[in-house]
Amino acid sequence: MASLNVYSALVVLFLTCGAAMATKENDQIIKGNNCETKMGLPCVLEAFTSIFEIGTISSKCCGELVGLGKVCHSALVKRTLENPLFKDLSPARIIAKSIQTWNNCLPLIDSPSPSA
């Protein structure tokens, strides 16, 4: 249960606290596209875990991630990396995992369902 609270805190930081540290460009992208309102909290948590920790993302959350859009996705990941709490992470590794997560989600969204 404690790990859920830690993840919840990280998600809140992911969505809000990085704003003061964000570059003007990322902040403008995020605000201009309403990026912070396009995914539900459970899917934000799955995406965050998939990129910043070790975890997977469900088909449902892949749908929300792709619906968020690549521009918002990239801007939110970059803004999170600017947060001092994540200073020990390798930006190159996180960006690579971000791209991998995005690319893994695309076929799940683009493919027709088996019952079709």
BADO-12179 format. One record per residue (C-alpha): residue in three letters; chain; x, y, z. Coordinates in Angstrom, 1 decimal. Each point is the difference from the previous one (the first is absolute). Example, Ala and Ser with C-alpha at 12.3 -4.5 7.8 and 13.67 -1.06 7.14 Angstrom:
<roros>
<roro ALA; A; <12.3; -4.5; 7.8>>
<roro SER; A; <1.4; 3.4; -0.7>>
</roros>
This chain:
<roros>
<roro MET; A; <0.0; 0.0; 0.0>>
<roro ALA; A; <2.9; 2.4; 0.7>>
<roro SER; A; <1.3; -0.5; -3.5>>
<roro LEU; A; <-3.3; 1.1; -1.4>>
<roro ASN; A; <0.2; 3.2; 2.1>>
<roro VAL; A; <3.6; 0.6; -1.4>>
<roro TYR; A; <-1.2; -0.5; -3.5>>
<roro SER; A; <-3.0; 2.3; 0.5>>
<roro ALA; A; <2.4; 2.6; 1.3>>
<roro LEU; A; <2.2; -0.4; -3.0>>
<roro VAL; A; <-3.0; 0.3; -2.3>>
<roro VAL; A; <-1.1; 3.2; 1.7>>
<roro LEU; A; <3.6; 1.4; -0.4>>
<roro PHE; A; <0.0; -1.2; -3.6>>
<roro LEU; A; <-3.1; 2.0; -0.7>>
<roro THR; A; <0.4; 3.1; 2.1>>
<roro CYS; A; <3.2; 0.8; 1.9>>
<roro GLY; A; <2.3; -0.1; -3.1>>
<roro ALA; A; <-1.8; 3.0; -1.4>>
<roro ALA; A; <2.2; 2.5; 1.8>>
<roro MET; A; <3.1; -1.7; -1.3>>
<roro ALA; A; <-1.3; -0.6; -3.6>>
<roro THR; A; <1.5; 1.7; -2.9>>
<roro LYS; A; <-2.2; 2.6; -1.5>>
<roro GLU; A; <-0.4; -2.1; -3.2>>
<roro ASN; A; <-1.2; -3.1; 1.8>>
<roro ASP; A; <-2.2; 2.0; 2.3>>
<roro GLN; A; <-1.6; 1.7; -2.9>>
<roro ILE; A; <-0.6; -3.3; -1.8>>
<roro ILE; A; <-1.5; -1.6; 3.1>>
<roro LYS; A; <-2.3; 2.9; 0.8>>
<roro GLY; A; <-0.9; 0.8; -3.6>>
<roro ASN; A; <-1.1; -3.6; -0.7>>
<roro ASN; A; <-1.6; -0.7; 3.4>>
<roro CYS; A; <2.4; -2.9; 0.3>>
<roro GLU; A; <-0.6; -0.5; 3.7>>
<roro THR; A; <-3.7; -0.7; -0.4>>
<roro LYS; A; <0.1; -2.6; -2.8>>
<roro MET; A; <0.8; -3.2; 2.0>>
<roro GLY; A; <-1.6; -1.5; 3.1>>
<roro LEU; A; <2.1; -0.4; 3.1>>
<roro PRO; A; <0.2; -3.8; -0.2>>
<roro CYS; A; <1.4; 0.2; -3.6>>
<roro VAL; A; <2.4; 2.8; 0.9>>
<roro LEU; A; <1.3; -2.2; 2.8>>
<roro GLU; A; <0.4; -3.0; -2.5>>
<roro ALA; A; <1.8; 2.2; -2.6>>
<roro PHE; A; <2.2; 1.6; 2.7>>
<roro THR; A; <1.0; -3.4; 1.4>>
<roro SER; A; <0.6; -1.3; -3.5>>
<roro ILE; A; <2.4; 2.8; -0.8>>
<roro PHE; A; <1.6; 1.1; 3.3>>
<roro GLU; A; <-0.1; -3.4; 1.8>>
<roro ILE; A; <-0.5; -3.6; -1.1>>
<roro GLY; A; <-3.4; -0.9; -1.0>>
<roro THR; A; <-2.4; -0.5; -2.9>>
<roro ILE; A; <-2.9; 2.0; -1.4>>
<roro SER; A; <-3.4; -1.5; -0.8>>
<roro SER; A; <-1.7; 0.2; -3.4>>
<roro LYS; A; <-2.6; 2.3; 1.6>>
<roro CYS; A; <2.7; 2.4; 1.3>>
<roro CYS; A; <1.8; -0.2; -3.3>>
<roro GLY; A; <-3.2; 1.3; -1.6>>
<roro GLU; A; <0.1; 2.9; 2.5>>
<roro LEU; A; <3.7; 0.6; -0.6>>
<roro VAL; A; <-0.4; 0.1; -3.8>>
<roro GLY; A; <-3.1; 2.2; 0.5>>
<roro LEU; A; <2.1; 2.4; 2.0>>
<roro GLY; A; <2.2; 0.5; -3.1>>
<roro LYS; A; <3.7; -0.3; -0.6>>
<roro VAL; A; <0.6; 3.7; 0.6>>
<roro CYS; A; <-1.6; 0.0; 3.4>>
<roro HIS; A; <1.6; -3.3; 0.9>>
<roro SER; A; <3.5; 1.3; -0.9>>
<roro ALA; A; <-0.5; 3.3; 1.8>>
<roro LEU; A; <-1.2; -1.7; 3.2>>
<roro VAL; A; <2.9; -2.4; 0.0>>
<roro LYS; A; <2.5; 2.8; -0.6>>
<roro ARG; A; <-1.6; 2.2; 2.7>>
<roro THR; A; <0.2; -2.9; 2.5>>
<roro LEU; A; <3.7; -0.5; -0.7>>
<roro GLU; A; <0.5; 3.7; 0.8>>
<roro ASN; A; <-1.3; -0.6; 3.5>>
<roro PRO; A; <2.8; -0.2; 2.6>>
<roro LEU; A; <-1.5; -3.2; 1.4>>
<roro PHE; A; <1.0; -1.8; -3.1>>
<roro LYS; A; <3.5; 1.5; -0.4>>
<roro ASP; A; <1.6; -3.4; 0.5>>
<roro LEU; A; <-1.7; -1.6; -2.9>>
<roro SER; A; <1.6; -0.3; -3.4>>
<roro PRO; A; <-1.9; 2.3; -2.4>>
<roro ALA; A; <1.1; -2.0; -3.0>>
<roro ARG; A; <-1.3; -3.2; 1.6>>
<roro ILE; A; <-3.3; 1.6; 1.0>>
<roro ILE; A; <-0.5; 1.5; -3.5>>
<roro ALA; A; <0.8; -3.4; -1.5>>
<roro LYS; A; <-2.6; -1.7; 2.3>>
<roro SER; A; <-2.5; 2.7; -0.8>>
<roro ILE; A; <0.4; -0.6; -3.8>>
<roro GLN; A; <-0.1; -3.8; 0.6>>
<roro THR; A; <-3.2; 0.3; 2.0>>
<roro TRP; A; <-1.6; 2.3; -2.7>>
<roro ASN; A; <1.1; -2.4; -2.8>>
<roro ASN; A; <-1.3; -3.1; 1.9>>
<roro CYS; A; <-3.4; 1.7; 0.4>>
<roro LEU; A; <-0.5; 1.0; -3.6>>
<roro PRO; A; <-0.6; -3.6; -1.3>>
<roro LEU; A; <-2.4; -0.7; 2.8>>
<roro ILE; A; <-2.1; 3.0; -1.1>>
<roro ASP; A; <0.3; -0.3; -3.7>>
<roro SER; A; <-0.8; -3.7; -0.2>>
<roro PRO; A; <-3.6; -1.2; -0.4>>
<roro SER; A; <-1.5; -1.9; 2.8>>
<roro PRO; A; <-0.1; -3.8; -0.3>>
<roro SER; A; <-3.8; 0.0; 0.0>>
<roro ALA; A; <-0.2; 2.4; -3.0>>
</roros>
